[in-house]
């Protein structure tokens, strides 16, 4: 992924992917995320923007014992306490873009962004039996900014407007919620 972006040379580009791919932070194991490669090559010219949401729905494939099913809609309620999404949502600003580059370590934002948090980590394939799909992140290390959508809706497949595709909605509930 990073090689494809770097092959564009000096042109400006946007690299859009799962937070695990765009993250400029270290990953455990021998493989670096594409974002880490881009940060190593481009330095501060690479801006890693983490995308997340407070509640709503998204579209993904469902992994079953018989293989992949879908795409289908998954609905997610309020995030659990002490998650990145809950903290940002509790501030009460609705949709947010938080630029972490200017947050000094001695500021409240810098102190918060320099500590470990759980961040939602839903991707193109969802494991229905795993209720909490989170990744451990240190926002200021892994991203230059965080974009939070207060409420999100799934992508809608294009089709015959008179006969829209049917979809079932699966509910994903964090542990401890009814």
Backbone as a printed PyTorch tensor [residue, N CA C, xyz], in Angstrom:
tensor([[[  0.8220,  -1.1850,   0.0000],
         [  0.0000,   0.0000,   0.0000],
         [  0.8700,   1.2540,   0.0000]],

        [[  1.8340,   1.2970,   0.8960],
         [  2.6860,   2.4820,   0.9810],
         [  3.4720,   2.6730,  -0.3080]],

        [[  3.9260,   1.5910,  -0.8990],
         [  4.6930,   1.6800,  -2.1460],
         [  3.8550,   2.3330,  -3.2400]],

        [[  2.5640,   1.9920,  -3.3050],
         [  1.6900,   2.5860,  -4.3190],
         [  1.5500,   4.0880,  -4.1090]],

        [[  1.4090,   4.5070,  -2.8660],
         [  1.3030,   5.9440,  -2.5720],
         [  2.6160,   6.6470,  -2.9040]],

        [[  3.7220,   6.0610,  -2.5060],
         [  5.0180,   6.6860,  -2.7510],
         [  5.3560,   6.7470,  -4.2380]],

        [[  4.7900,   5.8420,  -5.0420],
         [  5.0570,   5.8590,  -6.4850],
         [  4.4570,   7.0810,  -7.1660]],

        [[  3.5830,   7.8110,  -6.4760],
         [  2.9870,   9.0170,  -7.0410],
         [  3.9590,  10.1850,  -7.0520]],

        [[  5.0800,  10.0160,  -6.4080],
         [  6.0990,  11.0620,  -6.4090],
         [  5.6750,  12.2710,  -5.5940]],

        [[  5.8690,  13.4520,  -6.1510],
         [  5.6080,  14.7090,  -5.4450],
         [  4.1470,  15.1330,  -5.4740]],

        [[  3.2880,  14.3860,  -6.1700],
         [  1.8740,  14.7760,  -6.2390],
         [  1.1970,  14.5970,  -4.8960]],

        [[  0.2200,  15.4640,  -4.6340],
         [ -0.5620,  15.3130,  -3.4060],
         [ -1.5390,  14.1570,  -3.5840]],

        [[ -1.7580,  13.4010,  -2.5210],
         [ -2.6550,  12.2510,  -2.5940],
         [ -3.3030,  12.0170,  -1.2390]],

        [[ -4.4390,  11.3490,  -1.2680],
         [ -5.0860,  10.9220,  -0.0340],
         [ -5.0860,   9.3990,  -0.0150]],

        [[ -4.5630,   8.8570,   1.0460],
         [ -4.5250,   7.4080,   1.2410],
         [ -5.6160,   7.0760,   2.2440]],

        [[ -6.6390,   6.3800,   1.8040],
         [ -7.7920,   6.0780,   2.6380],
         [ -7.7880,   4.5900,   2.9370]],

        [[ -7.8370,   4.2360,   4.2040],
         [ -7.8550,   2.8360,   4.5670],
         [ -8.2820,   2.6690,   6.0180]],

        [[ -8.3190,   1.4470,   6.4590],
         [ -8.6350,   1.1330,   7.8500],
         [ -7.5900,   1.8020,   8.7410]],

        [[ -8.0080,   2.2050,   9.9440],
         [ -7.0940,   2.8720,  10.8640],
         [ -5.8130,   2.0740,  11.0910]],

        [[ -5.9140,   0.7530,  11.0860],
         [ -4.7280,  -0.0840,  11.2520],
         [ -3.7380,   0.0770,  10.1130]],

        [[ -4.2100,   0.4700,   8.9340],
         [ -3.3200,   0.6810,   7.7890],
         [ -2.7470,   2.0930,   7.7740]],

        [[ -3.5610,   3.1030,   8.1110],
         [ -3.0890,   4.4930,   8.0240],
         [ -2.2780,   4.9220,   9.2440]],

        [[ -2.3570,   4.1830,  10.3300],
         [ -1.6590,   4.5400,  11.5640],
         [ -0.1640,   4.7210,  11.3360]],

        [[  0.3650,   5.8010,  11.9040],
         [  1.8070,   6.0540,  11.8190],
         [  2.5400,   5.4360,  13.0000]],

        [[  1.8090,   4.8030,  13.9020],
         [  2.4110,   4.2010,  15.0890],
         [  2.9910,   2.8290,  14.7990]],

        [[  3.6930,   2.2830,  15.7730],
         [  4.2820,   0.9550,  15.6140],
         [  3.2230,  -0.1350,  15.7570]],

        [[  3.3840,  -1.2020,  15.0290],
         [  2.5410,  -2.3820,  15.1950],
         [  3.3740,  -3.4400,  15.8990]],

        [[  2.6870,  -4.3420,  16.5710],
         [  3.4260,  -5.4480,  17.1650],
         [  3.6950,  -6.4680,  16.0670]],

        [[  4.8040,  -7.0680,  16.1010],
         [  5.1600,  -8.0530,  15.0910],
         [  6.1060,  -7.4800,  14.0520]],

        [[  6.4470,  -8.2930,  13.0600],
         [  7.4750,  -7.8950,  12.0950],
         [  6.9850,  -6.9600,  10.9870]],

        [[  5.6760,  -6.7880,  10.8260],
         [  5.1480,  -6.0060,   9.7130],
         [  4.7560,  -4.6100,  10.1880]],

        [[  5.2060,  -3.5800,   9.4500],
         [  4.8270,  -2.2080,   9.7570],
         [  3.5770,  -1.8420,   8.9700]],

        [[  2.7400,  -0.9960,   9.5540],
         [  1.5690,  -0.4930,   8.8450],
         [  2.0220,   0.3990,   7.6970]],

        [[  1.1880,   0.5140,   6.6770],
         [  1.5070,   1.3820,   5.5460],
         [  1.7530,   2.8090,   6.0250]],

        [[  0.9630,   3.2640,   6.9860],
         [  1.1410,   4.6130,   7.5180],
         [  2.4960,   4.8180,   8.1720]],

        [[  3.0120,   3.7830,   8.8180],
         [  4.3410,   3.8830,   9.4270],
         [  5.4000,   4.0300,   8.3400]],

        [[  5.2630,   3.2610,   7.2440],
         [  6.1860,   3.3890,   6.1090],
         [  6.1140,   4.8030,   5.5270]],

        [[  4.8770,   5.3170,   5.3810],
         [  4.7150,   6.6550,   4.8120],
         [  5.3190,   7.7190,   5.7280]],

        [[  5.1530,   7.5720,   7.0310],
         [  5.7550,   8.5340,   7.9630],
         [  7.2750,   8.4690,   7.8750]],

        [[  7.8270,   7.2470,   7.7750],
         [  9.2780,   7.0990,   7.6840],
         [  9.8260,   7.7690,   6.4230]],

        [[  9.0800,   7.6710,   5.3250],
         [  9.5390,   8.2330,   4.0450],
         [  9.2190,   9.7150,   3.8890]],

        [[  8.0390,  10.1380,   4.3460],
         [  7.5690,  11.4940,   4.0830],
         [  7.6840,  12.4340,   5.2740]],

        [[  7.9390,  11.8720,   6.4590],
         [  8.0320,  12.7030,   7.6540],
         [  6.7170,  13.4040,   7.9320]],

        [[  6.7710,  14.6770,   8.3210],
         [  5.5460,  15.3940,   8.6750],
         [  4.6380,  15.7070,   7.4830]],

        [[  5.0890,  15.4430,   6.2690],
         [  4.2200,  15.6460,   5.1010],
         [  3.1000,  14.6000,   5.0670]],

        [[  3.2660,  13.5000,   5.8000],
         [  2.2040,  12.4920,   5.9140],
         [  1.3590,  12.8180,   7.1340]],

        [[  0.0630,  13.0080,   6.9220],
         [ -0.8750,  13.3170,   8.0050],
         [ -1.7680,  12.0960,   8.1950]],

        [[ -1.5940,  11.3850,   9.2940],
         [ -2.3800,  10.1750,   9.5790],
         [ -3.6640,  10.5930,  10.2990]],

        [[ -4.7890,  10.4310,   9.6270],
         [ -6.0840,  10.7940,  10.1910],
         [ -6.8510,   9.5260,  10.5420]],

        [[ -7.1040,   9.3240,  11.8290],
         [ -7.8900,   8.1800,  12.2870],
         [ -9.3710,   8.5240,  12.1940]],

        [[-10.1630,   7.6270,  11.6450],
         [-11.6010,   7.8430,  11.4920],
         [-12.3540,   6.9070,  12.4240]],

        [[-13.3600,   7.4200,  13.1110],
         [-14.1530,   6.5840,  13.9970],
         [-15.5440,   7.1770,  14.1500]],

        [[-16.4150,   6.4750,  14.8750],
         [-17.7750,   6.9560,  15.0770],
         [-18.2530,   6.5950,  16.4710]],

        [[-19.2080,   7.3730,  16.9550],
         [-19.7650,   7.1700,  18.2950],
         [-20.8040,   6.0530,  18.2720]],

        [[-21.7910,   6.1560,  17.4030],
         [-22.8220,   5.1190,  17.2880],
         [-23.3980,   5.1680,  15.8750]],

        [[-24.1490,   4.1370,  15.5230],
         [-24.7640,   4.0970,  14.1970],
         [-24.5990,   2.7400,  13.5480]],

        [[-24.4870,   2.7580,  12.2460],
         [-24.3870,   1.4920,  11.5150],
         [-23.2800,   1.5790,  10.4740]],

        [[-22.8410,   0.4120,  10.0500],
         [-21.8220,   0.3090,   9.0060],
         [-22.0850,  -0.9550,   8.2120]],

        [[-21.4420,  -1.0840,   7.0880],
         [-21.6040,  -2.2420,   6.2160],
         [-20.3180,  -3.0520,   6.2200]],

        [[-20.4530,  -4.3650,   6.3290],
         [-19.2810,  -5.2390,   6.3240],
         [-19.7020,  -6.6400,   5.8970]],

        [[-18.7120,  -7.4510,   5.6150],
         [-18.9520,  -8.8640,   5.3780],
         [-18.9870,  -9.5600,   6.7270]],

        [[-19.8150, -10.5830,   6.8620],
         [-19.8980, -11.3660,   8.0950],
         [-19.1080, -12.6550,   7.8960]],

        [[-18.1880, -12.9130,   8.8240],
         [-17.4120, -14.1480,   8.7880],
         [-18.1840, -15.2190,   9.5430]],

        [[-18.5160, -16.2910,   8.8430],
         [-19.2420, -17.4010,   9.4500],
         [-18.4100, -18.6750,   9.2910]],

        [[-18.8720, -19.7690,   9.8840],
         [-18.1530, -21.0360,   9.7350],
         [-18.1970, -21.5250,   8.2970]],

        [[-19.1400, -21.0290,   7.5180],
         [-19.2530, -21.4150,   6.0980],
         [-18.5730, -20.4270,   5.1660]],

        [[-17.9020, -19.4390,   5.7180],
         [-17.2200, -18.4530,   4.8830],
         [-17.8060, -17.0630,   5.0820]],

        [[-17.5900, -16.2140,   4.0870],
         [-18.0440, -14.8320,   4.1720],
         [-19.4630, -14.6820,   3.6400]],

        [[-20.2700, -13.8700,   4.3260],
         [-21.6380, -13.5500,   3.9170],
         [-21.7640, -12.0430,   3.8410]],

        [[-22.5570, -11.5800,   2.9030],
         [-22.8270, -10.1530,   2.8890],
         [-22.4690,  -9.5140,   1.5730]],

        [[-22.3650,  -8.2010,   1.5720],
         [-22.2800,  -7.3160,   2.7290],
         [-23.6380,  -7.1510,   3.4260]],

        [[-23.5850,  -6.8450,   4.7060],
         [-24.7890,  -6.5800,   5.4630],
         [-24.5580,  -5.4370,   6.4350]],

        [[-25.6530,  -4.9680,   7.0040],
         [-25.5950,  -3.8330,   7.9060],
         [-25.4240,  -4.3070,   9.3480]],

        [[-24.5530,  -3.6010,  10.0670],
         [-24.3470,  -3.8460,  11.4920],
         [-24.6180,  -2.5450,  12.2330]],

        [[-25.3860,  -2.6200,  13.3060],
         [-25.6980,  -1.4350,  14.1070],
         [-24.9410,  -1.5110,  15.4290]],

        [[-24.4120,  -0.3740,  15.8460],
         [-23.6130,  -0.2950,  17.0610],
         [-24.1570,   0.8260,  17.9270]],

        [[-24.3630,   0.5240,  19.2130],
         [-24.8810,   1.5170,  20.1530],
         [-23.7780,   2.3590,  20.7630]],

        [[-24.0950,   2.9480,  21.8990],
         [-23.1550,   3.8240,  22.5920],
         [-21.8710,   3.0710,  22.9230]],

        [[-20.7310,   3.7050,  22.7280],
         [-19.4660,   3.0390,  23.0470],
         [-19.2880,   2.8920,  24.5540]],

        [[-18.4970,   1.9200,  24.9710],
         [-18.2880,   1.7100,  26.4090],
         [-17.4710,   2.8400,  27.0410]],

        [[-17.6090,   2.9520,  28.3440],
         [-16.8270,   3.9520,  29.0870],
         [-15.3390,   3.7440,  28.8410]],

        [[-14.6200,   4.8150,  28.9250],
         [-13.1670,   4.8400,  28.7680],
         [-12.6850,   4.4830,  27.3640]],

        [[-13.6060,   4.3970,  26.4010],
         [-13.1590,   4.2300,  25.0170],
         [-12.9140,   5.6200,  24.4290]],

        [[-12.1250,   5.6750,  23.3910],
         [-11.8270,   6.9400,  22.7350],
         [-13.1200,   7.6060,  22.2580]],

        [[-14.0030,   6.8120,  21.6670],
         [-15.2560,   7.3530,  21.1210],
         [-16.1570,   7.9170,  22.2120]],

        [[-16.2200,   7.2400,  23.3350],
         [-17.0720,   7.7160,  24.4320],
         [-16.5190,   9.0220,  25.0040]],

        [[-15.2070,   9.0740,  25.1720],
         [-14.5890,  10.2870,  25.7020],
         [-14.8660,  11.4750,  24.7950]],

        [[-14.6320,  11.3150,  23.4920],
         [-14.8870,  12.4200,  22.5640],
         [-16.3750,  12.7380,  22.4880]],

        [[-17.2220,  11.7170,  22.5120],
         [-18.6610,  11.9370,  22.4570],
         [-19.1920,  12.6620,  23.6690]],

        [[-18.6180,  12.4030,  24.8300],
         [-19.0740,  13.0420,  26.0630],
         [-18.7430,  14.5310,  26.1060]],

        [[-17.8100,  14.9670,  25.2740],
         [-17.4880,  16.3950,  25.2150],
         [-18.6970,  17.1820,  24.7150]],

        [[-19.4800,  16.5540,  23.8290],
         [-20.7380,  17.1470,  23.4130],
         [-20.7090,  18.0350,  22.1850]],

        [[-19.6660,  17.9460,  21.3590],
         [-19.5900,  18.7900,  20.1740],
         [-20.1850,  18.1660,  18.9150]],

        [[-20.7000,  16.9570,  18.9740],
         [-21.2000,  16.3020,  17.7630],
         [-20.0360,  15.7630,  16.9460]],

        [[-20.0910,  15.9580,  15.6280],
         [-18.9840,  15.5360,  14.7670],
         [-17.7630,  16.3810,  15.1130]],

        [[-16.5910,  15.7370,  15.0900],
         [-15.3850,  16.4450,  15.5210],
         [-14.1940,  16.0890,  14.6480]],

        [[-13.3170,  17.0520,  14.4950],
         [-12.0030,  16.8290,  13.9110],
         [-11.0070,  17.3670,  14.9220]],

        [[-10.2460,  16.4810,  15.5340],
         [ -9.3080,  16.8680,  16.5800],
         [ -7.8970,  16.7760,  16.0040]],

        [[ -7.2490,  17.9350,  15.8670],
         [ -5.8770,  17.9810,  15.3670],
         [ -4.9390,  17.7770,  16.5460]],

        [[ -4.1970,  16.6870,  16.5180],
         [ -3.3180,  16.3410,  17.6330],
         [ -1.9060,  16.8910,  17.4790]],

        [[ -1.5710,  17.3850,  16.3000],
         [ -0.1990,  17.8410,  16.0680],
         [  0.1790,  19.0180,  16.9520]],

        [[ -0.7550,  19.8800,  17.2560],
         [ -0.4260,  21.0570,  18.0490],
         [ -0.6290,  20.8750,  19.5400]],

        [[ -1.0290,  19.6870,  19.9520],
         [ -1.3110,  19.4510,  21.3730],
         [ -0.0110,  19.2270,  22.1250]],

        [[  0.3430,  20.1630,  22.9610],
         [  1.5440,  20.0060,  23.7800],
         [  1.3080,  18.9730,  24.8630]],

        [[  2.3620,  18.3010,  25.2910],
         [  2.2210,  17.2580,  26.2990],
         [  1.7280,  17.8000,  27.6340]],

        [[  1.9480,  19.0990,  27.8800],
         [  1.5170,  19.6670,  29.1530],
         [  0.0810,  20.1880,  29.1030]],

        [[ -0.5870,  20.0890,  27.9600],
         [ -1.9890,  20.4960,  27.8700],
         [ -2.8930,  19.3110,  28.2160]],

        [[ -4.1530,  19.5810,  28.5040],
         [ -5.1010,  18.4940,  28.7850],
         [ -5.2300,  17.5660,  27.5890]],

        [[ -5.3350,  18.1500,  26.3740],
         [ -5.4480,  17.3320,  25.1670],
         [ -4.1860,  16.5030,  24.9720]],

        [[ -3.0300,  17.1200,  25.1320],
         [ -1.7680,  16.3960,  24.9500],
         [ -1.6010,  15.2670,  25.9530]],

        [[ -2.0100,  15.5130,  27.1860],
         [ -1.9340,  14.4740,  28.2100],
         [ -2.8470,  13.3020,  27.8590]],

        [[ -4.0830,  13.6050,  27.4540],
         [ -5.0300,  12.5640,  27.0620],
         [ -4.5250,  11.8160,  25.8300]],

        [[ -4.0500,  12.5480,  24.8220],
         [ -3.6290,  11.9420,  23.5510],
         [ -2.3570,  11.1220,  23.6960]],

        [[ -1.5940,  11.3490,  24.7670],
         [ -0.3570,  10.6020,  24.9740],
         [ -0.5290,   9.3250,  25.7710]],

        [[ -1.7730,   8.9960,  26.1230],
         [ -2.0210,   7.7630,  26.8770],
         [ -2.8050,   6.7690,  26.0290]],

        [[ -2.7870,   5.5370,  26.4620],
         [ -3.4230,   4.4420,  25.7200],
         [ -4.9420,   4.4650,  25.8910]],

        [[ -5.6590,   4.2420,  24.7730],
         [ -7.1190,   4.1890,  24.7530],
         [ -7.5790,   3.0380,  23.8700]],

        [[ -8.8060,   2.6120,  24.0960],
         [ -9.4320,   1.6310,  23.2010],
         [-10.2030,   2.4040,  22.1440]],

        [[ -9.9830,   2.0310,  20.8690],
         [-10.6320,   2.6940,  19.7450],
         [-11.3300,   1.6360,  18.9050]],

        [[-12.5600,   1.9270,  18.4980],
         [-13.2920,   0.9600,  17.6660],
         [-12.4550,   0.5590,  16.4700]],

        [[-12.5770,  -0.7160,  16.1010],
         [-11.7460,  -1.2390,  15.0210],
         [-12.5350,  -2.1800,  14.1260]],

        [[-13.6740,  -1.7160,  13.6440],
         [-14.4430,  -2.5040,  12.6960],
         [-13.8390,  -2.3300,  11.3130]],

        [[-13.7880,  -3.4000,  10.5610],
         [-13.2350,  -3.3370,   9.2130],
         [-14.2140,  -3.8930,   8.1970]],

        [[-13.6850,  -4.3310,   7.0750],
         [-14.5460,  -4.8270,   6.0060],
         [-15.1300,  -6.2000,   6.3290]],

        [[-14.5450,  -6.8960,   7.2990],
         [-15.0510,  -8.1950,   7.7390],
         [-15.3310,  -8.1060,   9.2300]],

        [[-16.5420,  -8.4800,   9.6290],
         [-16.9290,  -8.4020,  11.0320],
         [-17.1590,  -9.7920,  11.5880]],

        [[-16.6690,  -9.9920,  12.7730],
         [-16.8400, -11.2510,  13.4820],
         [-18.0320, -11.0850,  14.4210]],

        [[-19.1810, -11.6640,  14.1060],
         [-20.3900, -11.3910,  14.8870],
         [-20.3240, -11.8510,  16.3340]],

        [[-19.4910, -12.8130,  16.6490],
         [-19.4140, -13.2960,  18.0250],
         [-18.4680, -12.4640,  18.8880]],

        [[-17.6920, -11.5930,  18.2510],
         [-16.7770, -10.7250,  18.9880],
         [-17.4850,  -9.3910,  19.1830]],

        [[-17.9230,  -9.1350,  20.4090],
         [-18.7160,  -7.9270,  20.6480],
         [-17.8680,  -6.6680,  20.6990]],

        [[-16.7150,  -6.7600,  21.2620],
         [-15.8570,  -5.5940,  21.3970],
         [-14.7310,  -5.6700,  20.3800]],

        [[-14.8740,  -4.9580,  19.2840],
         [-13.8200,  -4.9240,  18.2800],
         [-13.0920,  -3.6030,  18.4320]],

        [[-12.0610,  -3.6410,  19.2650],
         [-11.2880,  -2.4480,  19.5910],
         [ -9.8140,  -2.7070,  19.3500]],

        [[ -9.1010,  -1.6230,  19.0960],
         [ -7.6490,  -1.6660,  19.0120],
         [ -7.1040,  -0.7320,  20.0920]],

        [[ -5.9810,  -1.0860,  20.6530],
         [ -5.3250,  -0.2070,  21.6210],
         [ -4.5200,   0.8240,  20.8420]],

        [[ -4.7800,   2.0980,  21.0990],
         [ -4.0670,   3.1730,  20.4100],
         [ -3.5690,   4.2010,  21.4190]],

        [[ -2.5110,   4.8580,  21.0490],
         [ -2.0660,   6.0710,  21.7320],
         [ -2.2630,   7.1590,  20.6790]],

        [[ -3.3340,   7.9340,  20.7900],
         [ -3.7060,   8.8480,  19.6990],
         [ -2.5700,   9.7150,  19.1730]],

        [[ -1.8040,  10.3640,  20.0350],
         [ -0.7440,  11.2680,  19.5740],
         [  0.4100,  10.5290,  18.9000]],

        [[  0.5980,   9.2610,  19.2050],
         [  1.6470,   8.4700,  18.5780],
         [  1.1750,   7.8830,  17.2500]],

        [[ -0.0710,   7.4280,  17.2230],
         [ -0.5720,   6.6920,  16.0750],
         [ -1.1820,   7.5750,  14.9860]],

        [[ -1.7030,   8.7230,  15.3760],
         [ -2.4130,   9.5970,  14.4320],
         [ -2.0220,  11.0460,  14.6430]],

        [[ -2.1820,  11.8330,  13.5950],
         [ -1.9890,  13.2810,  13.6880],
         [ -3.3110,  13.9670,  13.9830]],

        [[ -4.3920,  13.2790,  13.7030],
         [ -5.7240,  13.8090,  13.9640],
         [ -6.7170,  12.6730,  14.0820]],

        [[ -7.8350,  12.9640,  14.7330],
         [ -8.9260,  11.9930,  14.8700],
         [-10.1940,  12.6720,  14.3720]],

        [[-10.9060,  12.0100,  13.4700],
         [-12.2100,  12.4870,  13.0120],
         [-13.2670,  11.5670,  13.6120]],

        [[-14.2070,  12.1580,  14.3380],
         [-15.2930,  11.4080,  14.9670],
         [-16.6100,  11.8250,  14.3390]],

        [[-17.3390,  10.8570,  13.7840],
         [-18.7150,  11.0940,  13.3430],
         [-19.6120,  10.6950,  14.5030]],

        [[-20.4410,  11.5920,  14.9550],
         [-21.3190,  11.3020,  16.0980],
         [-22.2420,  10.1330,  15.7720]],

        [[-22.8440,  10.1430,  14.5900],
         [-23.7460,   9.0660,  14.1690],
         [-23.4530,   8.7540,  12.7120]],

        [[-23.3490,   7.4850,  12.3990],
         [-23.0300,   7.0930,  11.0310],
         [-24.0800,   6.1240,  10.5050]],

        [[-24.2440,   6.1050,   9.2060],
         [-25.1280,   5.1320,   8.5650],
         [-24.3130,   4.3600,   7.5430]],

        [[-24.7370,   3.1610,   7.2940],
         [-23.9960,   2.2990,   6.3690],
         [-24.0280,   2.8290,   4.9480]],

        [[-23.1030,   2.3720,   4.1540],
         [-23.1270,   2.6390,   2.7220],
         [-24.3130,   1.8830,   2.1300]],

        [[-24.9780,   2.4680,   1.1890],
         [-26.1340,   1.8380,   0.5580],
         [-25.7510,   1.3700,  -0.8450]],

        [[-25.9440,   0.0700,  -1.1250],
         [-25.6330,  -0.4240,  -2.4670],
         [-26.5240,   0.2400,  -3.5050]],

        [[-25.9570,   0.5570,  -4.6670],
         [-26.7490,   1.1010,  -5.7640],
         [-27.5150,  -0.0400,  -6.4130]],

        [[-28.6540,   0.2510,  -6.9430],
         [-29.4490,  -0.7800,  -7.5940],
         [-30.6850,  -0.1610,  -8.1940]],

        [[-31.6150,  -0.9910,  -8.5300],
         [-32.8820,  -0.5550,  -9.1010],
         [-33.6490,   0.2160,  -8.0260]],

        [[-33.9170,   1.4960,  -8.2750],
         [-34.5920,   2.3370,  -7.2810],
         [-35.9720,   1.8010,  -6.9320]],

        [[-36.6380,   1.1320,  -7.8700],
         [-37.9700,   0.5910,  -7.6080],
         [-37.9060,  -0.6700,  -6.7480]],

        [[-36.7770,  -1.3600,  -6.7870],
         [-36.5980,  -2.5930,  -6.0130],
         [-35.2800,  -2.5410,  -5.2570]],

        [[-35.2050,  -1.7040,  -4.2120],
         [-33.9340,  -1.6020,  -3.4880],
         [-33.5660,  -2.9240,  -2.8320]],

        [[-32.2620,  -3.1790,  -2.6740],
         [-31.8360,  -4.4230,  -2.0440],
         [-32.3200,  -4.4940,  -0.6020]],

        [[-32.7170,  -5.6860,  -0.1860],
         [-33.1210,  -5.8890,   1.2030],
         [-31.8900,  -6.1320,   2.0360]],

        [[-31.9690,  -5.7200,   3.2780],
         [-30.8410,  -5.9780,   4.1540],
         [-31.3540,  -6.3030,   5.5400]],

        [[-30.6240,  -7.1530,   6.1930],
         [-30.9300,  -7.4200,   7.5920],
         [-29.9530,  -6.6100,   8.4260]],

        [[-30.3640,  -6.2410,   9.5980],
         [-29.5110,  -5.4580,  10.4770],
         [-29.1030,  -6.3320,  11.6480]],

        [[-27.8230,  -6.4480,  11.8630],
         [-27.2940,  -7.1760,  13.0150],
         [-26.9000,  -6.1560,  14.0710]],

        [[-27.2170,  -6.4390,  15.3020],
         [-26.8690,  -5.5340,  16.3990],
         [-25.5590,  -5.9930,  17.0170]],

        [[-24.6540,  -5.0660,  17.2070],
         [-23.3890,  -5.3360,  17.8680],
         [-23.4260,  -4.5500,  19.1700]],

        [[-23.3970,  -5.2450,  20.2950],
         [-23.4800,  -4.5870,  21.6060],
         [-22.1970,  -4.8280,  22.3780]],

        [[-21.6180,  -3.7510,  22.8960],
         [-20.4630,  -3.9400,  23.7800],
         [-20.8660,  -4.7170,  25.0240]],

        [[-19.9270,  -5.4080,  25.6000],
         [-20.1980,  -6.1690,  26.8170],
         [-20.7920,  -5.2670,  27.8780]],

        [[-21.7440,  -5.8070,  28.6250],
         [-22.3410,  -5.0640,  29.7150],
         [-23.5390,  -4.2210,  29.3070]],

        [[-23.8270,  -4.1550,  27.9970],
         [-25.0040,  -3.3990,  27.5610],
         [-26.0980,  -4.3570,  27.1560]],

        [[-27.3310,  -3.9650,  27.4080],
         [-28.4810,  -4.8000,  27.0670],
         [-29.1180,  -4.2870,  25.8070]]])
